[in-house]
Amino acid sequence: MRQIDVHKLSDEARFNSFHGLVLLWCALIIVFDGYDLAVVGIALPSIMNEMRVDPTRAGFMVSAALFGMMFGAITLGTLADRIGRRRAIAICIALFSVFTAAAGLAKDPITFSVMRFLAGIGIGGVMPNVIAHMTEFAPRRIRSFMVTLMFSGYSVGSILAALLGKGLIESYGWQSVFLAAAAPLLLIPFVLKSLPESMPFLLKQGRTDELKQIASRLEPSYVPQPGDRFVVPAEDKADNAPIRHLFQEGRGFSTVLFWIACFMCLFIVYALSSWLTKLMISAGYSLGSALTFVLVLNAGAIAGAVVGGWLADRFRIKYVLVCMFGLAAVSITMLGHSMPQELLYLFVALAGACTIGTQIVTCAYVGQFYPMAVRSTGIGWMLGVGRAGAILAPIAIGSLVSIAMPLEQNFMAIAIPAVLGGIAILLTNHSRSASTHHGELRPPEGSALPQPQPQPQPSASSQ
């Protein structure tokens, strides 16, 4: 009987079409997820005019989705480790597609807010699941790069929302961009059929035949045999209490630090996305120039995610993140000072790379930190707790803007959380990461595929 370590099989596999398929599906899901989150900001001026709501009430309408995301990240991230990630991802797609489209049919602010809250559950729930899925199947040597490349689809979705909104809203009204969000419903049958299920979950369910099929696609050199027995390290085994594993094996302190880092990072991201345009207009730039800053911010985010992931696969991801948080603090602080517009664009791009990009690399780090069986739970709880920063940011920075503080102090207030986030990451205990523990947690065989045993040599007396 052969013992096949599914974790090491994934770690040591060479990139092939199977990995490309997982990357394609996860990235596509994130593009739609990013679109559904960004679409309300694109349509908000038209919604405010039609529903006749003031900015304060409009802010609560926008925040409804953020509250939903907090709830969805925690509940659906944890639920996935019980019912399987493939099914959880399909549920999330259905939630954010149906209820984003339903928001387009709303006639009053309360109905709109309820629909956005329900859509937010799916938007927030899908993030930890696709990150955990990509982390599980990506080869170890390019894992961070693949996760960040996949998650850069979030910024692609935001850009898509802006481009479609510009073309559709003027011709068909703000409802059109919400109704277009129903399109991903057509993908659910294909996701359920084509996306592989999590291997620890299959092992827990005793679905050995399905495991063999995935293993042979993951590593083509593996040829299934009747007596094969699949194993995972002890901490990678799925059970019915995934939350407690976030605080076992010395991971509790780092778990809390990840929550703090995520809170700080999402505070910065939503502070910039909510107030960058307004702050730049107050600095004397035209509306057109201020909107260009938003596009530059998202373009920088894509570059930051991809480059950050590439660096994280070559250097220790913890220190890459600390440097990114430090650059975020510097670049955001510089936005409050007068300089040539070309140089300002550079700092805005760097701010996008080291805020949105940093959030994406942080998710990649957390996905590698926790054992395979509880990755969705670990990422979900981090994003759920961190989402409080996203909710607080527009309110806190809005209060500073309302008292007419100098521009430099507004940007400094946004930059301070970057310093705190960097300190939190610096204090995490990287030695407790699952990615560094596999050697001592694996079965004695120490390899995914059994190696040929050396033949005994004849003794001198038998010659």
C-alpha positions as CSV (number, residue, x, y, z in Angstrom):
1,M,0.0,0.0,0.0
2,R,1.4,3.4,-1.0
3,Q,0.9,6.5,1.2
4,I,0.4,9.7,-0.9
5,D,1.0,13.0,0.9
6,V,-1.4,15.3,-0.9
7,H,0.1,18.4,0.7
8,K,3.6,17.6,-0.6
9,L,2.1,16.5,-3.9
10,S,0.7,20.1,-4.3
11,D,3.9,21.7,-3.0
12,E,6.2,20.0,-5.5
13,A,4.1,19.8,-8.6
14,R,5.2,21.7,-11.7
15,F,2.8,24.3,-13.1
16,N,0.5,22.7,-15.8
17,S,-2.9,23.1,-17.4
18,F,-4.6,22.0,-14.2
19,H,-3.1,24.9,-12.3
20,G,-4.0,27.3,-15.1
21,L,-7.6,26.2,-14.9
22,V,-7.8,26.8,-11.2
23,L,-6.1,30.2,-11.7
24,L,-8.5,31.1,-14.5
25,W,-11.6,30.2,-12.5
26,C,-10.5,31.9,-9.3
27,A,-9.4,35.1,-11.1
28,L,-12.6,35.3,-13.1
29,I,-14.7,34.9,-9.8
30,I,-12.6,37.7,-8.2
31,V,-13.2,40.0,-11.3
32,F,-16.9,39.6,-10.9
33,D,-16.6,40.1,-7.1
34,G,-14.6,43.3,-7.6
35,Y,-17.2,44.6,-10.1
36,D,-20.1,44.0,-7.7
37,L,-18.3,45.8,-4.9
38,A,-17.2,48.8,-7.0
39,V,-20.4,49.3,-9.0
40,V,-22.3,51.2,-6.3
41,G,-19.6,53.8,-6.1
42,I,-19.8,54.3,-9.9
43,A,-23.6,54.7,-9.8
44,L,-23.9,56.6,-6.5
45,P,-24.4,60.1,-7.9
46,S,-27.3,58.9,-10.1
47,I,-28.8,56.9,-7.2
48,M,-28.6,59.9,-4.9
49,N,-30.4,62.1,-7.5
50,E,-33.1,59.6,-8.2
51,M,-33.8,58.5,-4.7
52,R,-33.2,62.0,-3.3
53,V,-30.9,61.1,-0.5
54,D,-28.3,63.3,1.2
55,P,-24.6,62.3,1.4
56,T,-25.0,61.0,5.0
57,R,-27.8,58.6,4.1
58,A,-25.9,57.6,0.9
59,G,-22.9,56.7,3.0
60,F,-25.0,54.2,5.0
61,M,-26.3,52.8,1.8
62,V,-22.8,52.2,0.6
63,S,-21.8,50.8,4.0
64,A,-24.5,48.2,3.9
65,A,-22.4,46.0,1.6
66,L,-19.4,46.4,3.9
67,F,-21.4,45.1,6.9
68,G,-22.5,42.2,4.7
69,M,-18.9,41.5,3.7
70,M,-17.8,41.3,7.4
71,F,-20.6,38.8,8.1
72,G,-19.9,36.8,4.9
73,A,-16.2,36.5,5.3
74,I,-16.5,35.0,8.8
75,T,-19.5,32.7,8.2
76,L,-19.0,31.5,4.6
77,G,-15.2,31.2,5.1
78,T,-15.8,28.9,8.1
79,L,-18.7,27.1,6.5
80,A,-16.5,26.2,3.5
81,D,-14.3,24.1,5.7
82,R,-17.5,22.1,6.6
83,I,-19.4,21.8,3.3
84,G,-16.5,22.1,0.9
85,R,-15.1,25.1,-0.9
86,R,-16.6,24.4,-4.3
87,R,-20.1,24.5,-2.9
88,A,-19.4,27.5,-0.7
89,I,-18.0,29.4,-3.7
90,A,-21.1,28.6,-5.8
91,I,-23.3,29.9,-2.9
92,C,-21.3,33.1,-2.8
93,I,-21.6,33.7,-6.6
94,A,-25.3,33.2,-6.4
95,L,-25.6,35.6,-3.5
96,F,-23.6,38.5,-4.9
97,S,-25.1,38.1,-8.4
98,V,-28.7,37.8,-7.5
99,F,-28.8,40.5,-4.8
100,T,-26.6,43.0,-6.8
101,A,-29.0,42.7,-9.6
102,A,-31.9,43.0,-7.2
103,A,-30.5,46.3,-5.9
104,G,-30.9,47.6,-9.4
105,L,-34.7,47.1,-9.1
106,A,-34.9,48.9,-5.7
107,K,-37.1,52.0,-5.6
108,D,-36.1,53.3,-2.1
109,P,-33.0,53.5,0.1
110,I,-34.0,50.9,2.6
111,T,-34.7,48.2,0.0
112,F,-31.5,49.1,-1.8
113,S,-29.5,48.8,1.5
114,V,-31.0,45.4,2.3
115,M,-30.1,44.1,-1.1
116,R,-26.6,45.4,-0.8
117,F,-26.2,43.8,2.6
118,L,-27.2,40.4,1.2
119,A,-24.9,40.9,-1.8
120,G,-22.1,41.8,0.6
121,I,-22.4,38.4,2.3
122,G,-21.5,36.8,-1.0
123,I,-18.8,39.4,-1.9
124,G,-17.1,38.9,1.4
125,G,-17.6,35.2,1.6
126,V,-16.0,34.4,-1.8
127,M,-12.7,36.1,-1.0
128,P,-11.3,33.8,1.7
129,N,-12.5,30.7,-0.3
130,V,-10.8,31.5,-3.6
131,I,-7.6,32.6,-1.8
132,A,-7.5,29.4,0.2
133,H,-8.3,27.4,-3.0
134,M,-5.5,29.0,-5.0
135,T,-3.1,28.6,-2.1
136,E,-3.9,24.9,-1.8
137,F,-3.3,24.0,-5.4
138,A,-0.5,26.4,-6.4
139,P,3.1,24.9,-6.5
140,R,5.0,26.2,-3.5
141,R,7.7,28.0,-5.4
142,I,5.2,30.3,-7.2
143,R,2.4,30.2,-4.6
144,S,2.5,33.9,-3.6
145,F,2.8,35.0,-7.2
146,M,-0.2,32.9,-8.3
147,V,-2.4,34.1,-5.4
148,T,-1.6,37.8,-5.9
149,L,-2.0,37.4,-9.7
150,M,-5.4,35.9,-9.1
151,F,-6.4,38.5,-6.6
152,S,-5.4,41.4,-8.9
153,G,-8.7,40.5,-10.7
154,Y,-10.3,42.6,-7.9
155,S,-8.8,45.8,-9.4
156,V,-9.7,44.6,-12.9
157,G,-13.3,44.3,-11.8
158,S,-13.2,47.8,-10.4
159,I,-11.9,49.2,-13.6
160,L,-14.5,47.2,-15.6
161,A,-17.2,48.7,-13.4
162,A,-15.9,52.2,-14.2
163,L,-15.7,51.6,-17.9
164,L,-19.1,49.9,-18.2
165,G,-20.7,52.5,-15.9
166,K,-19.5,55.3,-18.2
167,G,-21.1,53.7,-21.2
168,L,-24.3,52.2,-19.7
169,I,-25.5,54.7,-17.1
170,E,-25.9,57.6,-19.5
171,S,-27.8,55.5,-22.0
172,Y,-29.8,53.1,-19.8
173,G,-29.8,54.5,-16.3
174,W,-27.9,53.4,-13.2
175,Q,-30.0,50.2,-12.9
176,S,-28.3,48.8,-16.0
177,V,-24.9,48.3,-14.3
178,F,-26.6,46.5,-11.4
179,L,-28.6,44.2,-13.7
180,A,-25.5,43.3,-15.6
181,A,-24.1,41.8,-12.4
182,A,-26.5,38.8,-12.8
183,A,-24.3,37.4,-15.6
184,P,-22.1,35.2,-13.3
185,L,-25.1,33.1,-12.5
186,L,-24.5,31.4,-15.8
187,L,-21.1,30.2,-14.6
188,I,-22.3,28.4,-11.5
189,P,-22.9,25.0,-13.2
190,F,-19.4,25.2,-14.8
191,V,-17.8,26.1,-11.4
192,L,-19.4,23.1,-9.8
193,K,-18.2,20.8,-12.6
194,S,-14.8,22.2,-13.4
195,L,-13.4,23.6,-10.1
196,P,-11.6,20.9,-8.0
197,E,-12.7,20.3,-4.4
198,S,-10.4,20.9,-1.5
199,M,-8.2,17.7,-0.9
200,P,-8.5,17.6,2.9
201,F,-12.2,17.9,2.6
202,L,-12.3,15.0,0.1
203,L,-10.1,13.0,2.5
204,K,-12.5,13.7,5.4
205,Q,-15.4,12.6,3.2
206,G,-13.7,9.4,2.1
207,R,-14.0,10.4,-1.6
208,T,-10.9,8.5,-2.7
209,D,-11.7,8.2,-6.3
210,E,-12.2,11.9,-6.7
211,L,-8.9,12.5,-4.8
212,K,-7.1,10.2,-7.3
213,Q,-8.4,12.1,-10.2
214,I,-7.3,15.5,-8.8
215,A,-3.9,14.0,-7.8
216,S,-3.2,12.7,-11.3
217,R,-4.1,16.1,-12.8
218,L,-2.1,18.0,-10.2
219,E,1.0,15.9,-10.8
220,P,0.8,14.0,-14.1
221,S,3.6,11.6,-13.0
222,Y,1.3,10.1,-10.4
223,V,-0.5,7.0,-11.7
224,P,-3.4,5.9,-9.4
225,Q,-3.2,2.4,-8.1
226,P,-5.9,0.4,-6.2
227,G,-4.0,0.3,-2.9
228,D,-3.1,4.0,-2.7
229,R,-3.8,5.7,0.7
230,F,-3.9,9.4,0.8
231,V,-2.6,11.3,3.9
232,V,-2.1,14.8,5.1
233,P,-0.1,16.2,8.0
234,A,-1.9,16.0,11.3
235,E,-2.8,19.7,11.4
236,D,-4.1,19.6,7.9
237,K,-6.9,17.2,8.7
238,A,-10.3,18.7,8.4
239,D,-12.6,18.4,11.4
240,N,-15.8,20.1,12.7
241,A,-14.2,22.8,14.8
242,P,-11.9,24.8,12.4
243,I,-11.9,28.0,14.4
244,R,-10.0,26.5,17.3
245,H,-7.1,25.6,15.0
246,L,-6.5,29.4,14.5
247,F,-5.3,29.5,18.1
248,Q,-3.5,26.2,18.4
249,E,0.1,25.2,17.8
250,G,1.3,28.6,18.9
251,R,-0.7,30.5,16.2
252,G,-3.0,32.5,18.6
253,F,-0.8,35.6,18.9
254,S,-0.1,35.8,15.2
255,T,-3.8,35.3,14.5
256,V,-4.6,38.5,16.4
257,L,-1.7,40.4,14.8
258,F,-3.1,39.4,11.3
259,W,-6.5,40.8,12.3
260,I,-4.8,44.1,13.4
261,A,-2.8,44.3,10.2
262,C,-5.9,43.6,8.0
263,F,-7.9,46.2,10.0
264,M,-5.2,48.8,9.4
265,C,-4.7,48.0,5.7
266,L,-8.4,48.0,4.9
267,F,-8.8,51.3,6.8
268,I,-6.2,52.8,4.4
269,V,-7.7,51.2,1.3
270,Y,-11.2,52.5,2.0
271,A,-10.0,55.9,3.3
272,L,-8.3,56.5,-0.1
273,S,-11.1,55.0,-2.2
274,S,-13.7,57.2,-0.4
275,W,-11.8,60.4,0.0
276,L,-8.9,60.6,-2.5
277,T,-11.1,62.4,-5.2
278,K,-12.5,64.9,-2.7
279,L,-9.1,65.6,-1.2
280,M,-7.5,66.2,-4.6
281,I,-10.3,68.5,-5.6
282,S,-9.8,70.5,-2.4
283,A,-6.1,70.7,-3.3
284,G,-7.0,72.5,-6.5
285,Y,-7.2,69.7,-9.1
286,S,-10.1,69.4,-11.5
287,L,-12.7,66.6,-11.2
288,G,-11.2,65.0,-14.3
289,S,-7.8,65.0,-12.8
290,A,-9.1,63.7,-9.5
291,L,-10.8,60.8,-11.2
292,T,-7.6,60.0,-13.1
293,F,-5.9,59.6,-9.7
294,V,-8.4,56.8,-8.9
295,L,-7.5,55.0,-12.1
296,V,-3.8,55.4,-11.3
297,L,-4.4,54.1,-7.8
298,N,-6.0,50.9,-9.1
299,A,-3.3,50.5,-11.8
300,G,-0.7,50.7,-9.1
301,A,-2.6,48.1,-7.1
302,I,-2.4,45.6,-9.9
303,A,1.3,46.2,-10.3
304,G,1.9,46.1,-6.5
305,A,0.0,42.8,-6.2
306,V,1.9,41.0,-9.0
307,V,5.4,42.4,-8.0
308,G,4.7,41.9,-4.3
309,G,3.8,38.2,-5.0
310,W,6.9,37.7,-7.1
311,L,9.1,39.1,-4.4
312,A,7.3,37.1,-1.7
313,D,8.3,33.9,-3.5
314,R,11.9,34.9,-3.5
315,F,12.3,36.5,-0.1
316,R,10.5,35.9,3.2
317,I,7.0,37.1,2.6
318,K,6.8,38.6,6.1
319,Y,9.6,41.1,5.4
320,V,8.3,41.9,2.0
321,L,5.0,42.9,3.7
322,V,6.8,45.0,6.3
323,C,8.6,46.9,3.5
324,M,5.3,47.4,1.6
325,F,3.6,48.8,4.7
326,G,6.6,51.2,5.1
327,L,6.4,52.4,1.5
328,A,2.6,52.9,1.9
329,A,3.2,55.2,4.9
330,V,5.8,57.3,3.0
331,S,3.9,57.5,-0.3
332,I,0.6,58.5,1.3
333,T,2.3,61.1,3.5
334,M,3.8,62.6,0.3
335,L,0.4,63.1,-1.3
336,G,-0.3,66.0,1.0
337,H,2.7,68.0,-0.3
338,S,2.9,70.2,-3.4
339,M,4.8,68.7,-6.3
340,P,4.7,68.4,-10.1
341,Q,1.6,66.4,-11.2
342,E,3.7,63.7,-12.9
343,L,5.5,63.0,-9.6
344,L,2.2,63.1,-7.8
345,Y,0.9,60.4,-10.2
346,L,3.9,58.3,-9.3
347,F,3.2,58.6,-5.5
348,V,-0.5,57.8,-6.1
349,A,0.5,54.6,-8.1
350,L,2.9,53.7,-5.3
351,A,0.2,54.2,-2.7
352,G,-2.1,51.9,-4.7
353,A,0.7,49.3,-5.0
354,C,1.5,49.4,-1.3
355,T,-2.1,49.5,0.1
356,I,-4.4,47.5,-2.1
357,G,-1.4,45.5,-3.2
358,T,-0.3,45.0,0.4
359,Q,-3.8,43.7,1.3
360,I,-3.6,41.1,-1.4
361,V,-0.1,40.0,-0.4
362,T,-1.3,39.8,3.2
363,C,-4.1,37.5,2.2
364,A,-1.4,35.3,0.4
365,Y,0.7,35.2,3.6
366,V,-2.3,34.3,5.8
367,G,-3.3,31.6,3.2
368,Q,0.2,30.0,3.6
369,F,0.3,30.5,7.4
370,Y,-2.7,28.3,8.3
371,P,-3.0,24.6,7.6
372,M,-4.7,23.5,4.4
373,A,-7.9,22.4,6.2
374,V,-8.6,25.7,7.9
375,R,-7.3,28.2,5.4
376,S,-10.8,29.4,4.4
377,T,-11.6,29.9,8.1
378,G,-8.3,31.7,8.9
379,I,-8.6,34.1,5.9
380,G,-12.3,34.6,6.5
381,W,-11.9,35.6,10.1
382,M,-9.0,38.0,9.2
383,L,-11.1,39.7,6.5
384,G,-14.2,39.7,8.7
385,V,-12.5,41.4,11.6
386,G,-10.4,43.6,9.3
387,R,-13.6,44.8,7.5
388,A,-14.3,46.9,10.6
389,G,-11.5,49.1,9.4
390,A,-13.2,49.5,6.0
391,I,-16.4,50.6,7.7
392,L,-14.7,53.0,10.1
393,A,-12.4,54.7,7.5
394,P,-14.9,56.7,5.5
395,I,-16.5,58.0,8.7
396,A,-13.2,58.8,10.5
397,I,-11.6,60.6,7.6
398,G,-14.8,62.3,6.7
399,S,-14.9,63.8,10.2
400,L,-11.4,65.1,9.7
401,V,-12.3,66.6,6.3
402,S,-15.3,68.3,7.8
403,I,-13.2,70.2,10.3
404,A,-11.0,71.6,7.4
405,M,-7.7,70.2,8.6
406,P,-4.7,71.0,6.4
407,L,-4.2,68.6,3.5
408,E,-1.0,67.2,4.8
409,Q,-2.6,66.2,8.1
410,N,-5.4,64.4,6.4
411,F,-3.0,62.3,4.4
412,M,-0.8,61.8,7.5
413,A,-3.9,60.5,9.4
414,I,-4.4,57.9,6.6
415,A,-0.6,57.0,6.6
416,I,-0.4,56.3,10.4
417,P,-2.3,53.0,10.2
418,A,0.3,51.8,7.6
419,V,3.0,52.1,10.3
420,L,0.8,50.2,12.8
421,G,0.1,47.5,10.2
422,G,3.8,47.0,9.5
423,I,4.6,46.6,13.2
424,A,1.8,44.0,13.5
425,I,3.2,41.9,10.6
426,L,6.8,42.3,12.0
427,L,5.7,40.8,15.3
428,T,4.0,37.7,13.8
429,N,5.7,34.4,14.6
430,H,6.7,33.1,11.1
431,S,8.1,30.0,12.7
432,R,4.5,28.9,13.4
433,S,3.5,29.1,9.7
434,A,2.3,25.9,8.2
435,S,4.5,26.6,5.2
436,T,7.6,26.2,7.4
437,H,6.3,23.3,9.5
438,H,5.7,20.6,6.9
439,G,9.0,18.9,7.4
440,E,8.3,18.0,11.0
441,L,4.6,17.3,10.5
442,R,4.7,14.9,7.5
443,P,4.5,11.2,7.7
444,P,7.8,9.4,8.1
445,E,7.9,8.6,4.4
446,G,8.6,12.2,3.7
447,S,7.5,12.3,0.1
448,A,4.4,12.7,-1.9
449,L,5.1,9.7,-4.2
450,P,6.8,6.7,-2.7
451,Q,10.4,6.5,-3.7
452,P,12.1,3.3,-4.8
453,Q,13.8,1.6,-1.9
454,P,17.5,0.7,-2.3
455,Q,18.2,-3.0,-2.9
456,P,20.2,-4.7,-0.1
457,Q,23.7,-5.4,-1.0
458,P,25.1,-9.0,-0.6
459,S,27.3,-9.4,2.4
460,A,30.9,-10.3,2.1
461,S,30.3,-13.8,3.5
462,S,27.7,-14.6,0.8
463,Q,30.1,-13.7,-2.1
